[in-house]
Amino acid sequence: MAALHEEPAEVTAVKPDPEAGTPPQPPTAPPAAAVAAAPVAPPAAAAEGEAAGSGGDAVPPKPAAPGPAASPAALDRQTLVAVLQFLRRSNLRESEEILRREARLLGDDLGSAALSPTGSGLQGTPGGDADSIGGEALLSRVTAAAAIGGNVATVASSSPTVAAVAAVPPGKVGASVVVEDQPDVSAVLSAYNQQGDPTLYEEYYSGLKHFIECSLDCHRAELSQLFYPLFVHMYLELVYNQHESEAKSFFERFHGDQECYYQDDLRVLSSLTKKEHMKGNETMLDFRTSKFVLRISRDSYQLLKRHLQEKQNNQIWNIVQEHLYIDIFDGMPRSKQQIDAMVGSLAGEAKREANKAKVFFGLLKEPEFDVPLDDEDEEGENEEGKPKKKKPKKDSVGSKSKKQDPNAPPQNRIPLPELKDSDKLDKVMNMKEAARRVRLGPECLPSICFYTFLNAYQGIKIIDITLNKERRFDDSSMIVGGFADSTVRVWSVTPKKLRSVKTAADLSLIDKESDDVLERIMDEKTASELKILYGHSGPVYGTSFSPDRNYLLSCSEDGTVRLWSLQTFTCLVGYKGHNYPVWDTQFSPYGYYFVSGGHDRVARLWATDHYQPLRIFAGHLADVTCTRFHPNSNYVATGSADRTIRLWDVLNGNCVRIFTGHKGPIHSLAFSPNGRFLATGATDGRVLLWDIGHGLMVGELKGHTDTVYALRFSRDGEILASGSMDNTVRLWDAVKAFEDLETDDFTTATGHINLPENSQDLLLGTYMTKSTPVIHLHFTRRNLLLAAGAYSSQ
């Protein structure tokens, strides 16, 4: 079958947070900086964002920086012409071009050809008229640029634009990607070349802090979001301009005022004490190149703007203009609780525009099968009245596949593998098992079977475990573990041992027409309870069984993903694309496709018969730590150390959802069986619930005291199980958590979520192990819950 088309528009991923009205850009850059900003002249989207007045969907109008009144139009024009002539005499053509575009000076004032308009007004002016230009400030900026040898980035960096770039594997074949220039580190850093009085930074910050703390309660919570990004950028400005003593004093005075969930970031920031430390530092580039997003009501924003204009606080206003993206909405300000629920990621909240794309979260229509009766059903037919009871059960199972979900994607939206005979038999088995499934609920909790790994001397810690406990035709069940000694170990958890297929010479002697041919091809001499797979050259961090349980994926620190055959227990393919450790890999629910994510900050979509990735999902600002396919296989969810979750469209590589709210790296993802909801777990010990269709957080489950490494919904979606490093498995009432959701237009437009105050009402049970962290959960077809972990003596 054909895989996804490998066309340039589909292979590339979109930039993580596009400015309003800017089309997705085909990204390319080194993996270490999956998203970076190139200091370019402001695109047309900037003007659109400034012109948006109602609705609050874009950056608000950008007034002139507080300061002296603007000069008359004629004088301003003369000043600009003089500056442009100076730049021309100095052979600073690029600076001249940028200044002309910013000033929208389209006339042929210097005898040169007129420049084509860019559609964006002058930075700091709502309409872009030359009348409202702050001539002195602009002249000083241009003169400073000339003084340092024509550093164009100094002028260009005044425009709040972000260019998207993304990681592309070296030597990529079969996928055309538009290449952009790699952003120069010195150009990125030059944005901090502001000539403010270093001794006044503490006064500026403390003055704003006092103003916000004295504001009304309704505004204080929203404006307090400014503290952290302003603190970071002011500190970096001081360090970059080599005011080391002032920077140290500034950090020591105000770092304790920041929210507790930023402490890890502040520890990294405290190590940047010299200008030389900033060059090539990924954390610094993240702060600089990704605009910190703040969602603020219009009233609160106007209050802030008036204060900065009255105090003529240019230094803070410049940072707000250049490094922050303020997403304004009309309506009541959000409460402290509502804000705390959504903030905490590396780049602030997600823009509301990022979650407005249509998502087909429904399930694909299942093919129809005739469900044969098994032995139990045949026995039932001999008893009086039984056949009449069996037929409705059979019909009810088949009826599920006949209904078309209105939210489902078109059946042929992406190419899916055709069903083989074995797949059809597996579907039949699934339907029969579903008929006997235990109906779970608050009054009927699942039984839990726990597998503990003891004496794990091969690196002591088990990196990841994937379970496969299904009733299959040959009654086989397997459990796999990835170990720090580079091995993948597969166990049989039934009395039946694991066997390999016979050699080609022996297979030629087998009667292929015999009824037990599948049994005869297996070599009894190879039977054992454990199979060890060698091939990786580093610790194995993730594993995944294929849906038909014929293949196994594993990913490792060596940067590769390997495909293993569970018939021969040998490696079939090694997929090379990641340049750094690969943390997770997952098969699609339909097989054939799989996804991987790693330290290079990108996720890659693969097909088993392609040695190069089909899609590259770039946008995260830190490692991609976990991945998961949507039940309909049209979308991929990724969790990252940047504390965000992203949902990607497999068809075109676009990011269609960005979820923020966790206060630590994400380590577990789980879609509900109906595809409408997503559960996420992180190092903050919280489990967050998301409505995919509306792009909203709809629940928060508190109870775990350590990292949540495992999440799984029951087969009918009524129970959510969570496993944590605190040695507990917790069961939650998913039906109650998702009922009566507030997803009206106002909630969707403003993000005014109202979470239950006490999530303990949703907790159905807590089950502790003696000293075994829970790192994997799995519900069987009959809703038996399987859990696994490695015993820890500490």
N, C-alpha and C positions, 0 to 999 in steps of 0.2 A: 504494500500500500504506500501511497505517497505521504510524506511527512509535510509539515507546514512549509509553505513557499519560502524560500530564502531570498527575499528581496530586500533592498536597502531600507525601505520604509518600515519593514517589519522586523528586521534584525535589530535595529537600534532601539534603545529605551529612551524615555522622555526625561527631561530634567526634573529633579524632585519637586520643586515648588515653583512652577512657572508663574511669571508675573501675569497679571490679569490681561487677557487679550493676546498674549504671546503664544504663537504656535509651538508645539514640541520641537526641540532641536535635536538633530542626530548627534549624540555625544561621543567624544573620544578623549581619553586622557589616561595617565598611568593609574593602575589599580589602587595605589596607596591614597589617591585623592579622587574618589569617585565623583565628587561634585566640587567644582571650583568656580570661582568667578574670574572672568577675564575683564580687565579694566578697559571697557569700550565705551564709545559714545552712546548716550541713551537712545534706545530704540523707540519706535512709535508707540509701543505699549506703555511707555512712561507717561506720555501725554494722555492716553486713555485713562490710566489710573488716576491722574490728577483731575481729569474732567469729570470723573464719576462723583456725583454729589449725593444722590439719593440711593438708598438700598444698602449702602455701606459694604459693597462687595469688593472694593478695590482700595488702594492706598488713598487716604484723604487728600484734599487739596494741600499743596505744599506752599505755605506762605513764605515770604522772604524772611531770611534769618533776622532775628531781632537786632536792631542796631539803629544807626542814624538814618534819617529819611533819605529816600533816593534822590539823586540829582535830576534836573530837568532832562527831558528826552534828548534835546539837542546836544547838551554837554555829555551825556552818556554815549551818544553815538560818536562824538569826537574822541572820547576816551578809548572806545573800542577800536576805532580806526587806527589810533596811535599805537595801541598794543599790537594790533595785527601787523602794522608796518614794522614794528620792532622785531616781531617774530620772523617776518620775511627776511629782514636784513641779517638776522642771526641764523638763517637757513634752518629754522625750526618749522618745517612745513607741516609736520603732523600735528604739532600743537596749534598751529594756525587753523588747520582744518577742523580740529575738535572745537576750538573756540568759536569759529564761525557757525558751526552746527548748533552749539549750545545757545548762542545769541540769536539764532535764526536770521543771521545777517545775509540775506539772499542777494542784495544788490552788488554790482561790480564796483565796489568802492576803491579797490586797489588796482583796477585795471586788469584783473584776472577774470576768467570765466566764472559765471555764477554757480554756486554750489547747489545741488539738489536738496530740497528740504527733507529733513528726517522725520518731521511730524512731532517732534518733542520740543517743548518750550525750554526756556532757560531754567536750570536747576534752581529751585527756591522760589520760582514765580508761578502762580496758578495758570496764567494764560500764555506765558512765554513772550510778552511784549518787552521791547528794549526799554520802554519807559520805566519799568519797575525793577530794572537791574540795579543791584547794589554795586555801583561802578568801582568804588574803592576796594571792596573785598575781592572782586573779580580781578582787578588789576594786580593786587598783591599776590593772588594765587598764581597768575601767569608769570609774574616777575620771579617768584620763587622757583617756578619750573625752569625758567631760563637760567637762573643762577646755578642750578645743579646740573647743568649740561643738557637742558632740554628734556627732562624726564616727563614724557607725555603722560605717564600714568598719574602724575600728581593732578593734572587738570582733569583727566578723564575720570578719576576715581570719585569726583564729586557727584557723579551721576549714579543714582541707586539702581544699578542694573546687575543682573546675575546671568552669566552665560553658562549653559549646561555642558558638562563633559561627562564622559563615562568610560569605564574600563573596557578595553577591547583586547582579547587575547592575541599575543604576538603570532604572526604567521597564520592568521585566520583565513580559512579557505571557504569559498562558496557563499560568503556573506559580505556584500559590499557595505562599507561604512563610510560616511562622509567624515573626513578628518579635519579637526580644528587645531589651531596652534595650542600647545601646552602653555598654560599661564605661567609667566615668569614670576619666580618667588619675590624678587626685588620689586616688581611692579605691584604685586599683591600687598606687600608690606608698605609700599609708599603711601597707602591711604592713611597711615598713621603719622605722616610727616606734617602734622599740624603744629603751628607755632603759637601754642597757647602758653600762658605763664604757668610753669609746673608747680609753683608754690600755691596757686589758687585752685588746684584740682580738688583738694580736700574741702575747700570752702564751697566750691560749686556743688559737690556731691552732698555735703552735709546740709547745704541750703535747700536743695531739692528734697532731701530726706525729711527735713523738718516741715516743709510745705505739705508733703504727702501725708505725713503722720498727723498733721493738724486739719486735714481735709475731712469732709463728712464721711461717715462710715460707708455710704453707698459708693463713694468714689475711691476711698482709700484702698480697698482690696484690689481694684483694677489697676490703679496707678502704681501699686507696690510691685507689680510685675516688671517695672522698669529698673528696679534696683540691680538685679543680677546682670543683665546685658550691659547696662551703663558702667557698672563696676568693672566688668571684664575689659571693655574697650578702652576705658580711661586708663586702666592699669597698663594695657598693651601700648597705648600711646606714650605713656611715660617711659616704658622700657625701651621702645623703639627709638625715641629721641634721646636716649642715654641719660635720663634723669633717674639714675638707679636708686639713690637715697630717697628721693621723693616717692618713687614707685614702691619701695619697701615700706615706707611709712604709710602710704595710702592703703596698701594691702593689709598691713597689720591692724589698721584702725577699722576697716570696714568689712573684712572678710567674715567676721563673726556674725554680721547682720544678715547674711544670705541664708536662703532656705536650706534645710538639712540635706535635701536630696541633691544638692549641687556640690556637696563636700568632696566627692571624688574628682570632679572637674577642677575644683579649686586647688586640690593637691597637685594636680598636673600643672596648673597655671602658676603655682608658687615656685615651680622649678625654672620658670622663664624669667631670669633676673637680668640678663644681658641681651643686647641686640643680636649678638651672634647666635643665641639660643633659639631665636625665633625663626631663623632660616631653616626650612625643611621640616619644621615641627608640625606634625599632622593636626594636633589639637589646635594650634594657633591658626592654621589654615582653615579649619572648620569654623572657628569663631569669625574669622575675617570674611570668608567667601560665602557663607550661608547666612542670609539675613535672619536675624532672630525675630520670630513672628509673635506679635502680641495682639490679642483680640480685646478691643476696648470699645465701650459705648461712646456714642458721639458726644454726649455731655461731658464725660470724663476727659475725652481728648481735647475738647475746647477749653476745659479748665486748665489742663497742662499747658496748652499752647499760649493762653493768656499769661500764665505765670512766667514762662520763659521769655516772652516778649517784654513784659514789664521789667524783669530783672536783667534784660539784655544778656542772657546767659548763652552766648554763642557757642561755647565749647560743647555743652550738652545738646544744644539744638542740632549742631552739625552731626553728632553721633546718631541722634534720632533719625535724621534725614538719610544718612549714608549707610548705616549698619542695621537699622531696625525696619521691619515691615509691620506697620500698624493696620490691622484689619478692623475697620470701624463698622459697627452695626447700629441701627436705630432701635431704640427700646430701652428698657430698664437695665441698669448696670447689673452684672452678675455678682452673686454673693461670694464670699470667701470660700465656702464649701464647693461651689460650682467651679470656681477657678482652680482650686487645688486638685480637683478630680481630673482636670484636663492638662495641666502643665507638668513639666519635669523632663521633657526630652532635651536633646542636645541643642536643638534649634527652635525651642519654644513650641507653640501649638501649631497645628496644621491649619493652613488657610482654608476657609470655607469653600472656596472655589475648587480645592483639591478633591472634595468629596461629593461633587454634584454630577459626576458622570453616571450614566445609566449602567447598572450592573445586572446581568442576567443570573440571579442567584437561585433560580429554580432548578429542578432536577430534569435530566433528559428522560424521554419516554423509554421505558424498558421494552425490549422485544418480547413478544408473546410466545409462551411455550405451553405445551400440554404437559401437565404435571402428572407423571405416572404414580400409581399407588405403590407404596413399599409393602414390606411383609406385614407390618402392623395393620395397614389399611386392608390388606387382603383377608387377614383374619377377622377383621371387623365385618366384612361383608357376609360372613357365614352366620352372623348373629342377627336375630330379627330386629328390624328397624334401623340397623346401623347405616346401610347405604344412604339413607335419606339425610342422615346427619353429616356424613362425610362430604357429600356433594356441595352443600353450601360453603363448607370450609375451603374446598378446592376452588370454587368460584370466587370467593373473597380474596384469595391470594392472587388469582389471575387478574382480578379487576384493578389492582393497583397499577399494573403496567399499561392499562388502557386509558387512563386519565392523562391528559396533557396539562402540565403545569403552566399557567399563564405567564409566569416569570422565568420560564426556562429559555435558554438560548435556542436558536434554530438547530435542528438535529445535525446539519452539515456545516455548522459554523467553523469548526475545526475538524480536520480529518482524524478519525478515530479508527483503531484497528478493527478489522472484521472479526466476528466471533468464530472461534474454532469449535469443533465438536466438544472438546474438553471444556471450553468456556460455557457452552450451552448446558452441559451436564452439571457444571458448577452452579449455574443460575438455577437450575431445577432443584439442586440440593439446598440452595439458599432459601428458595420458596418453601420447601418442605420443612426446613428447620424453623423458618419464621412462623409456621403454623403451630409449632410446639413451644414457641418462645415464651418465657416467663414474663408476664406483664408487670413491670416494676412501677413503684410509686412510694409515697411516704409510708404506706402500710405494708409494703412488700419490697424490702431492700435486697440487693443481690448477694449471693454468696461470693466470697473472695478467696481465691487460691493464690498463695504467695510463693514465688520462687526466689530462694536466697542463694547467692553465689558465695561459697566459702573457700578459704585458702587461695585467694586470687593472687598468687605470687608473681604472675606475669605482669608486673608493674603495679601491683597492689590494688590500684583503683580501676574499677570497670568504667570504661569511658561511656559506653552506650549499649543498650540491650534492646533488641527487637524481638517480640514474641509473635508466634504464629500458631495459634491453638484453634484449629478448625477441624470439623469432621469432614474428612476427605475420603475419596473412594478407596484408597489403599490404607485408610485409617492412620495417616502419618501426621505427626505434629512436631514442630521444631522450635527451638529457642536458640538465638544467636547472640554472641557477645563480641564486642570489639575491645581489644586489649592494648595496653601501652607497649607490649613487646612486638607490635606490628602484626599480630595474628588475628584472624577471624575464626572463632570457634562455634561450631554448630552442634547442638545436642538433640537427640530424640527424647521427648518427654513421655513416650509411650513404650510398652515392652518391645514394640517392633523396632529393630535396629535400622540404622541408615546404611544403604547399599548403593554402590555405584553401578553404572551400566557396564556390561561386558565389553571386551575389546572387539574391534571390527572383525577379527578373524573368528572369534567365537560367535558373534552375531550372525555371520554368514551360514552357520550350521543350524540355526533355529528355524523351526517350521513357522513361517509367518501367518499361516492360516489357522493356527491353533487358537482355542478360546482363551488360554492363559498366556498369550504371547507377552503381555506386559509384565507378567511375573517371571517368565523365562529369560527376559533380557537382562535381569538384574543378577549381579555376580555375588553369590553368597559368601565367597571368600573375602570380600571387602566389608562385610557387615560389622558395624561397631556402633556404640552409643555416641561417640564423639568423632567429628571430622574437623581437622585443623587446616585452615586455608592460608597458605603462604603467598606473598606477593608484594604487600606494602612495605615501604621502607621507613615508616614512622607510625606513631600511635594511631589507632583506628578510632575515629570519633563518631561515626554514624553508620547505621545499616538499615536496609529496607528490603522486605520480601516483595516479589512481584505478586500481583493478584492471583495468578495461577499457580504460584508457589513452585515454579520451575527455575526461577532465577533469584539471585540475591545481589543487592548493591552494597558497596562499602566505600567509605571515604576516609581520607587519612591526612595526617600532617604533611605527607609527601606531595600534596597538591593534586592528587589523582583521585578519580572515582573508578572503581573496578566492578565489572559485572561477572558474577560467578554462576556456573551451572550447578544446580542441585541434583542433577542426574549423574554428572561425572565428578562433581566437587573440584572443578578446575576453573581457572580464570579464563574468560572468553575475550574480554576487551578491557583495555585501560584507557579511560577518557582523560585527556590532558587539556586543560584550558585555564584552570586556576593557577596563579603564580605563587600562592601562599597556602597555608593549611585550609582544608575543606572541613567545615564543622558539621554539616548535615547534608543528607540526601534522602529523597523520597520518591517512590514510584507514584505514577498517576493511578487513580482508581480503575482505569481501563487498561493499564499496562502501556507498554511501548514508550511513552514519554516519562521522563523523570527530571527532577530539579535538584540543583546543588547550590550551596551557599558557603562562603568562607571569609577568610581574613582580608581578602582583597575588596571587600565591601559590596560585592555584586553577587547576584544569583544568576545561574545559568540554566536554561532549559535545553534538554538533550532528547534525542531519540536513540533507542538502542542500536539502530542500524546506521547511525551517523557518528563519526568520530569527532566532529566539530559541533559546538552548541548551535541550536536553532535561534535562540533568543538570549540576549544579555539584559538583565534587569538592573539598571544602575540608578542610584538615587540615595541609598543609605549613606550616612556619614560615619559609620563604624562597621565592624564585622557583622556579617549576616550569620546569626547564630542558629536559627531554626527555620525550616521550610515546611509547607504543607499544601497539597493540592485541594482545591474546592471539590466537593462531590461530583460536580458535573464536568470537571477537568478543564473548564474554560478559563480558570483563574488560579493563580498561585499566591499564597500568603507567605510573607517573610517577616521574621522578627529579628531585631538587630540590637547590638550593644549601644546604638544611639538612642535607645529607649522608645523607638517607634515601631509600629507594625504597618506594613504596606501590602496592598492588594494589587496584583499585576494582571493585566489582560494577556492571556497567552496568544491571542490572535495577532495583536499589533505591538505588544511590548509596553503599552502605556500603563502608568501607575494610575489606578482609578480610585483608590482609597488610601488615606494616611490617617492612622489612629495614634493619638498621643494620650498619655495619662499615667503610664507606668513610670516609676521612679528609679528603675534599674534595668539592666540588660534583659531582653526577652529570651526565654528558654523553652517555652512550650506553646503550641498552637493546636486548636481542635475546632473543626467545623461541626455544627449540629447536623444530624442526618438529613433534615429538610433543606440544608444549604443556606438558610436565612441568617443564622447567627454564627458568631465566631467567639471562642473563649481563648484568652491569652494568660499566660503565667510568666512571672519574672522573679528577679532576685529580691524584689521588695516584699515578697510573700503574698501579694494580692493576686486574685483572679479577676480579670475584667471581662465583661460581656459586651459584645458589639452587635448592633443591627447593621448588617451589610447594606441593605437596600437604602436606608436613610443616612448611613455614614455616621451613626451616633453611638456613644456609650450608653448602655441601658442597664448595666448592673455592675456591682462591685462586691466580691465575696472575700471577706476578711476572716482569718482564722489561722492560717499557716504562719509559722514564725521563721521560716527560712525559704530558700529558693524553691519555686514550684517548677519541677522538671517534667511532670507528666500530667496530661489532661486527656480525657476521653469521655465522649457521650455514650450512653447506652444505645443499643440498636434502635430503640423506638424514640430516643431523644428525651425521655422523661427524667433521667438521672445524669448528672455531670459528676464524674469522679476526678479527683485531683490528688497527685502524689508529690511529696516534697522531701527536701533534705532534712526536715525536722522529724523524719521517721514515721510519718503518718499518711494514711489514706483517708480522705474526707469525701463524703457523698453529699451532693447538693440537689435541691429540688429545682430542676430546670424548668418545669412547667410553670411553677409559681414565679420564677425569676423573670420569665418572658411574658407573663400575662399583663394586660392593661398597660401597655407601653404608651408613653406620651410621645407620639411622633407627628404632632400637628405641624402645620406650616411654620408657625412661629418658632417652635422648638428646633425644627430643622434649619431654619434660617439663622438663628442666633446662637444655637448651641446651649440654650438654657436647660440643661439636663437636671433632673431631680431624682437622685438616687435614694433608695431606702436607707434610713439612718442605721438600721441594725440588720446586717446580713445573717446574723445567727438564726433568724427565723427560717432561713432557707437551708440551714445545715441539718442533714438527716442523720448523720452518724460520723464518728471519728474512730479510726482503727489504727492502733499503734503497733510498730514492730519493736523488738527488743533493742536492736542497734543496727538497723538496716535502712539507709536512705532509699526512698522510692523513686526510681528513675524511669520506670515504664509501666503503662497500664494498657489493658486490652480487654474489650468485651467480646465474648464469643457470640455466635449466632443465636444461642439460647440465653444470652444475657448473663452468663457466668463471668465475673470480673477476675481477670488474671493480673497480678502485679509482680514486679521483679525489682531486685536491687542487689548490691554487693555488701556483704557484712562489713561493718566498720568497727574495729576494736576501740576506737577513740570515743 
